[in-house]
C-alpha cells in the first residue's frame, strides 16, 4: 500500500471513530501554528523533519467552501490549482494538494522551506459508527508538514561560504 492510500485509510478511520496509527501524529488546528512549532527544540537544517497533523478544516467566514489558509505568523499558499487524485478500488477516494508556507502578511511575505501536503476524503464506505453525516467529508483533513530544501541553492550557498 502506498503512502497516499495509507493516509486515506487513516482518514477513514477518523470518520469511523477508529484508532489512527501514524508516527508523529498531532491533533491540532493547523491555523493556530506555524510549521516550526511542530518541531520544538529541533534546529533547522539538520535531518529530515516531518510530522502529520490531523486538523479540522476551517473555512473562511465559517460558511464558504474555500478553506482558511492563515497560520500563526504567515499563511499556506497552494502550489498548484489542480488536485492530485488518490485512487482506490472504487475510483477516486481522496484528494491531495501541496502548499508552501509564506512567513508574514500576504503583501509583505517571504517564502520558506516548509511544505504541507493536505489529504482529504472524497468518498468512503460508511459503517454504523460513521459520523460524517453530521458534517462534510472534508471537515477533517490530514496534513503532512515537512521541510523541503532546494539542493542547488543550498550547494551554492555552501560554496559562497567556502564549506563545499
C-alpha contacts under 8 A as a table, 3 or more apart, distances in Angstrom:
res1	aa1	res2	aa2	distance
1	X	5	X	6.32
1	X	6	X	6.40
2	X	5	X	5.53
2	X	6	X	6.25
3	X	6	X	5.02
3	X	7	X	6.16
4	X	7	X	5.20
4	X	8	X	6.31
4	X	86	X	6.76
5	X	8	X	5.07
5	X	9	X	6.23
5	X	86	X	7.02
5	X	87	X	7.72
5	X	88	X	7.38
6	X	9	X	5.04
6	X	10	X	6.37
7	X	10	X	4.95
7	X	11	X	6.30
7	X	119	X	7.45
7	X	142	X	7.55
8	X	11	X	5.06
8	X	12	X	6.21
8	X	93	X	7.58
8	X	94	X	6.67
8	X	119	X	7.29
8	X	120	X	7.48
8	X	121	X	6.72
9	X	12	X	5.03
9	X	13	X	6.27
10	X	13	X	4.91
10	X	14	X	6.43
10	X	20	X	5.72
10	X	21	X	7.27
10	X	22	X	7.91
11	X	14	X	5.02
11	X	15	X	6.48
11	X	120	X	7.58
11	X	121	X	6.96
11	X	140	X	7.88
11	X	141	X	7.36
11	X	142	X	6.92
12	X	15	X	5.11
12	X	16	X	6.23
12	X	121	X	7.59
12	X	124	X	6.72
13	X	16	X	5.01
13	X	17	X	6.03
13	X	18	X	4.79
13	X	19	X	6.41
13	X	20	X	6.36
14	X	17	X	5.05
14	X	18	X	5.86
14	X	19	X	7.09
14	X	20	X	6.92
15	X	18	X	7.62
15	X	130	X	5.53
15	X	131	X	5.73
15	X	132	X	6.06
16	X	126	X	7.83
16	X	127	X	7.01
16	X	129	X	5.31
16	X	130	X	4.25
16	X	131	X	6.41
17	X	129	X	6.72
17	X	130	X	6.88
17	X	131	X	7.56
22	X	25	X	5.63
22	X	52	X	7.61
23	X	51	X	7.62
23	X	52	X	7.72
24	X	51	X	5.18
24	X	52	X	6.06
25	X	51	X	6.33
25	X	52	X	4.80
25	X	53	X	5.77
25	X	54	X	7.16
26	X	51	X	7.55
26	X	52	X	6.12
26	X	53	X	4.73
26	X	54	X	6.19
27	X	53	X	5.80
27	X	54	X	5.00
27	X	55	X	6.21
28	X	53	X	6.51
28	X	54	X	6.41
28	X	55	X	5.43
28	X	56	X	7.94
29	X	32	X	5.76
29	X	33	X	7.50
29	X	54	X	7.85
29	X	55	X	5.01
29	X	56	X	6.16
30	X	33	X	5.55
30	X	34	X	7.77
30	X	53	X	7.24
30	X	55	X	6.08
30	X	71	X	6.98
31	X	34	X	7.79
31	X	58	X	7.94
31	X	68	X	7.84
31	X	69	X	6.88
31	X	70	X	5.77
31	X	71	X	4.29
31	X	72	X	6.42
32	X	71	X	5.70
32	X	72	X	5.24
33	X	37	X	6.15
33	X	38	X	7.83
33	X	71	X	5.72
33	X	72	X	4.95
33	X	73	X	7.78
34	X	37	X	5.43
34	X	38	X	7.64
34	X	71	X	5.93
34	X	72	X	5.44
34	X	73	X	6.24
34	X	74	X	7.26
35	X	38	X	5.88
35	X	39	X	7.80
35	X	101	X	7.90
35	X	114	X	6.75
35	X	145	X	6.81
35	X	146	X	7.91
36	X	39	X	5.44
36	X	40	X	7.23
37	X	40	X	5.96
38	X	51	X	7.57
39	X	42	X	5.65
39	X	49	X	7.67
43	X	46	X	6.56
48	X	146	X	7.83
48	X	147	X	7.18
49	X	146	X	5.50
49	X	147	X	5.90
50	X	144	X	6.83
50	X	145	X	5.48
50	X	146	X	4.17
50	X	147	X	6.87
51	X	144	X	5.78
51	X	145	X	5.47
51	X	146	X	6.63
52	X	142	X	6.78
52	X	143	X	5.48
52	X	144	X	4.52
52	X	145	X	6.16
53	X	142	X	5.76
53	X	143	X	5.04
53	X	144	X	6.42
53	X	145	X	7.36
54	X	140	X	7.05
54	X	141	X	6.02
54	X	142	X	4.62
54	X	143	X	6.36
55	X	140	X	5.75
55	X	141	X	5.66
55	X	142	X	6.38
55	X	143	X	7.56
56	X	139	X	5.67
56	X	140	X	4.49
56	X	141	X	6.31
57	X	67	X	6.61
57	X	68	X	7.75
57	X	138	X	6.97
57	X	139	X	5.17
57	X	140	X	5.52
57	X	141	X	6.25
58	X	62	X	6.89
58	X	67	X	5.77
58	X	68	X	5.58
58	X	139	X	7.78
59	X	62	X	4.86
59	X	63	X	6.40
59	X	64	X	6.04
59	X	65	X	6.36
59	X	66	X	5.82
59	X	67	X	4.12
59	X	68	X	4.90
60	X	63	X	6.82
60	X	64	X	5.90
60	X	65	X	7.69
60	X	66	X	6.19
60	X	67	X	5.71
60	X	68	X	4.89
61	X	64	X	6.52
64	X	67	X	7.60
69	X	75	X	5.62
69	X	76	X	5.29
69	X	77	X	7.27
70	X	74	X	6.22
70	X	75	X	4.30
70	X	76	X	6.46
71	X	74	X	5.18
71	X	75	X	5.01
71	X	76	X	7.24
72	X	75	X	7.85
73	X	103	X	5.99
73	X	104	X	5.78
73	X	105	X	7.89
74	X	101	X	7.08
74	X	102	X	5.51
74	X	103	X	4.20
74	X	104	X	4.59
74	X	105	X	6.05
74	X	106	X	7.76
74	X	109	X	7.61
75	X	101	X	5.84
75	X	102	X	5.48
75	X	103	X	6.64
75	X	104	X	7.55
75	X	105	X	7.69
75	X	106	X	7.62
76	X	99	X	5.77
76	X	100	X	5.55
76	X	101	X	4.58
76	X	102	X	6.27
77	X	99	X	5.22
77	X	100	X	5.29
77	X	101	X	6.26
77	X	102	X	7.12
78	X	81	X	6.75
78	X	97	X	7.33
78	X	98	X	6.17
78	X	99	X	4.44
78	X	100	X	6.56
79	X	97	X	7.80
79	X	98	X	5.62
79	X	99	X	5.10
79	X	100	X	6.39
80	X	83	X	7.77
80	X	97	X	7.72
80	X	98	X	7.23
82	X	97	X	7.70
83	X	95	X	5.97
83	X	96	X	5.76
83	X	97	X	5.42
84	X	95	X	5.64
84	X	96	X	5.02
84	X	97	X	6.34
85	X	92	X	6.20
85	X	93	X	7.75
85	X	94	X	6.14
85	X	95	X	4.80
85	X	96	X	6.44
86	X	92	X	5.68
86	X	93	X	5.92
86	X	94	X	4.97
86	X	95	X	5.60
86	X	96	X	7.09
87	X	90	X	7.69
87	X	91	X	5.34
87	X	92	X	4.44
87	X	93	X	5.68
87	X	94	X	7.06
88	X	91	X	5.25
88	X	92	X	5.97
88	X	93	X	5.68
90	X	93	X	7.39
92	X	95	X	7.93
92	X	122	X	7.21
92	X	123	X	7.60
93	X	121	X	6.23
93	X	122	X	5.18
93	X	123	X	5.06
93	X	124	X	6.56
94	X	119	X	6.97
94	X	120	X	5.59
94	X	121	X	4.42
94	X	122	X	4.62
94	X	123	X	6.81
95	X	119	X	5.76
95	X	120	X	5.44
95	X	121	X	6.59
95	X	122	X	6.82
96	X	117	X	6.50
96	X	118	X	5.48
96	X	119	X	4.67
96	X	120	X	6.67
97	X	117	X	5.55
97	X	118	X	5.23
97	X	119	X	6.85
98	X	115	X	7.16
98	X	116	X	5.73
98	X	117	X	4.52
98	X	118	X	6.42
99	X	115	X	5.64
99	X	116	X	5.07
99	X	117	X	6.32
99	X	118	X	7.79
100	X	111	X	7.38
100	X	112	X	7.33
100	X	113	X	7.55
100	X	114	X	6.09
100	X	115	X	4.64
100	X	116	X	6.44
101	X	111	X	6.29
101	X	112	X	5.76
101	X	113	X	7.30
101	X	114	X	5.46
101	X	115	X	6.08
101	X	116	X	7.82
102	X	106	X	7.98
102	X	109	X	5.91
102	X	110	X	5.36
102	X	111	X	4.47
102	X	112	X	5.71
103	X	109	X	5.31
103	X	110	X	5.42
103	X	111	X	6.48
103	X	112	X	6.81
104	X	108	X	6.16
104	X	109	X	4.47
104	X	110	X	6.84
105	X	108	X	5.28
105	X	109	X	5.40
106	X	109	X	5.66
113	X	147	X	5.60
113	X	148	X	5.35
113	X	149	X	5.86
114	X	145	X	7.24
114	X	146	X	5.83
114	X	147	X	4.59
114	X	148	X	6.13
115	X	145	X	5.89
115	X	146	X	5.43
115	X	147	X	5.97
115	X	148	X	6.53
116	X	143	X	6.28
116	X	144	X	5.37
116	X	145	X	4.48
116	X	146	X	6.30
117	X	143	X	5.51
117	X	144	X	5.09
117	X	145	X	6.73
118	X	141	X	6.61
118	X	142	X	5.91
118	X	143	X	4.46
118	X	144	X	6.55
119	X	141	X	5.71
119	X	142	X	5.17
119	X	143	X	6.11
120	X	137	X	7.78
120	X	138	X	5.67
120	X	140	X	7.20
120	X	141	X	4.96
120	X	142	X	6.63
121	X	124	X	7.25
121	X	137	X	5.93
121	X	138	X	5.94
121	X	141	X	7.59
122	X	137	X	6.61
122	X	138	X	7.34
123	X	137	X	7.41
126	X	129	X	7.99
126	X	130	X	5.92
127	X	130	X	5.28
130	X	133	X	7.53
131	X	134	X	5.93
131	X	135	X	7.78
132	X	135	X	5.35
132	X	136	X	5.97
132	X	137	X	5.82
133	X	136	X	6.97
135	X	139	X	6.64
136	X	139	X	5.33
137	X	140	X	7.08
138	X	141	X	6.22
149	X	154	X	7.31
150	X	153	X	5.46
150	X	154	X	6.20
151	X	154	X	5.01
151	X	155	X	6.11
152	X	155	X	5.14
152	X	156	X	6.14
153	X	156	X	5.18
153	X	157	X	6.08
154	X	157	X	5.14
154	X	158	X	6.18
155	X	158	X	4.97
155	X	159	X	6.17
155	X	164	X	7.27
156	X	159	X	5.00
156	X	160	X	6.23
157	X	160	X	5.11
157	X	161	X	6.28
158	X	161	X	5.04
158	X	162	X	6.07
158	X	163	X	5.08
158	X	164	X	5.60
159	X	162	X	4.74
159	X	163	X	5.80
159	X	164	X	5.28
160	X	163	X	7.70
